Structure formats: C-alpha cells, structure tokens
C-alpha cells in the first residue's frame, strides 16, 4: 500500500513540473523583448569565446568572473613588469619574481626558492653544525681537560699583546658575541624559544636583539678590518705550520709542536674565519643594510645576500666557538694573555717555542709597549 502512495506522489510531482515548463514556454513566446543582435529567433544565446590578449576588463564582459588575465599578469610580472604608482620602487610592477633555481631549491619563483634554501638547508644543517661543534668541545673538555700547565712559571713576563691589539680584539669579540646571539635567536627562536616563553616575550626579545644586531654590525665590520691589519704579519703561513698540522697541534696526545707567535690552528682561524668568512659577512651585511652605492637592491639581490650572510654566519660561529674555547677554558693562561697582555716565560716556551726563542735571542723584543709597572725582563739566554 505504501508503494502505491509513493507512485502517486511521484506522478503528481512530475505533472506539476511539466505544467510549469509549459507555462514558462508560453510566457517566453508572448515576450515582446527582441532577441539579442546576431541571435536567431528561438535560438539560445551563448557566452562569447575569450580572445587572446584581452585585458581583465574585457574578459569580465566575455566571461564574467574569469580573472585569468589579471593573475597571468601577476605571475609573469617578473619578466614582463606592469606599472605601479610608486616611482621610487626598485622593481617597478614586479609582483611575483621570475623562475630561478638556487643551489638546493627547485625551479620555482625566486621568493619560493629563497624560502626553500633557508628552511630546508640553512636552518636545519647550520643549526646542526653549531650544535655538533658545541657538543664536541664539551666532550673534549670533560675527557681531556684544559691544555698546558706542563712548564712551571718562572715569574718572568713576556708581552704577548699590546694595549692596542687587545682593544681591537675585544671590540671585535664583543661585537661578534652580540651578532651571534641575536642572529641565532632570530634564526631559531621560532622553533626553540616560542614554545617556552610565548609569542609576546619572543617578539620583544627579537625586536631588542634585532636592534642590537644592527648597531653591532658596523662595529664588527670596522674592528674586523683593524684586527686583520693588526695581526696580518704574525699570521703569514710558514713551513713550520705543516709540522704543527701533521701532529694535530698536540690536541690528541703528545707535546704541543713548536710554533711562532701564532700556531697553524690560529692562522687557520685568521684566514678562514676572520678574512674569508668575515669578509663575506661584512659584504653581505652592507648589502642587506643598503649601504653600498650603485646597487639596485632588488629582492633578488637581497635574497642572495641573505643566503650568503646566513651560510657564512653559521660557519664563522662554528669556527669561533673553537677559538673562544681555546682562548678561555681550553688552554691554561690563554685568557690572561688577552686580558693583561703578558704571559709567563714558561707559557711561551711550552705553547710557542719558536716565538720564545726569537725573543730569547733578541730577534723580537720582549716588550713592545711601556706598561705602567715598567719594563719587562728579557728572557735569559
């Protein structure tokens, strides 16, 4: 019985729809409005086919809602710039950059390629490098302890660094620490600090450190040049450096190989860290701060400068971690040498035997500046 009622209801619905359609057809037949031009009476009007080269306004008439010309212009603005109202813009009318392929990225727009290199390579691998170096230093320290201490102090002092040399070094060191800490927070704060301190505190911390980064950058650049020129002569490579490198500087057992004022390890830090990586950091930083005249400072320039800056910063942080370790807790007497400028004769004989012998033989003066306490004693022959 229920199926009979369903069939009757379906038949009534179909008949009602048919009646409405007939009524609508009769209404159209009596409609006095003339058909559109070019359309035969009784024929249905179709939308016009889009034409190549249409503007977005023209496409809105032929195919309303189709904004393909607009988005095509946005996508192709890297190779076919449009127009903008800002006449001072470096990239006039370029909304989306052209396709490029940076090392480590896919072939995509330049902005997306930069993001891929930063997020998939620099951040994870750079952070891993810094962490591995820090852990290796910690393991070495707890396993071997600080170096040195085998030669007893004699009480006779030798000037190792003048006041000017120490001032240049400490200025550069302080600027580097500010740059390294602020840079690491800006790079990894989102991943490491945000879950702990929250967005508000991280935002204020990032703002303060970003401001400190901008102020410490010029100090680092100027002091880096001064440090390079000041210590250039003492860091020139010599044949004796090869023997020091072959023995690993005595870090893994045995006596420390003799060296001149700076050993081969310190010279590597000087040439690879200070000169090469420091030069890349300062040069790219000047571009990022838009301080070099004659550059367009387009987004592509800034992206490449940022990649260079980030890679060099990660590498120099890893290099200087080792340098800071040896200069503080890693070697007995090293920190006092940079703090006071003088070392004991026994320290000089143990860690820089050739330098000590040149001073002992009178080839190099034991004192190059006059300290307030008077002159230092020349080592006994």
Buried (B, 14 or more C-beta within 10 A) or exposed (E): EEEEEEEEEEEEEEEEEEEEEEEEEEEEEEEEEEEEEEEEEEEEEEEEEBEEEBEBEEBBEEBEEBBEBBEEBBBBBBEEBEEBEEEEEBBBBBBBBBBBEBEBBEEBBBBBBBBBBBEEBBBEEBBEBBEEBBEBBEEBEEEEEBBBBEBEEBEBBBBBBBEEBBBBBEBBBBBBBBBBBBBBBBBBBBEBBBEEBEEEEBEEBBEEBEEBBBEBBBBBBBBBBBBBEBBEEBBEEEEBBEEBBEBBBBBEEEEBBBBBBBBBBBBBBBBBBBBBBBBBBBBBBBBBBEEEEEBEBBBBBBBBBBBBBBBBBBBBBBBBBBBBBBBEBBBBBBBBBBEBBBBBBBBBBBBBBBBBBBBBEEEBBBBBBEBEEEEBBBBEE
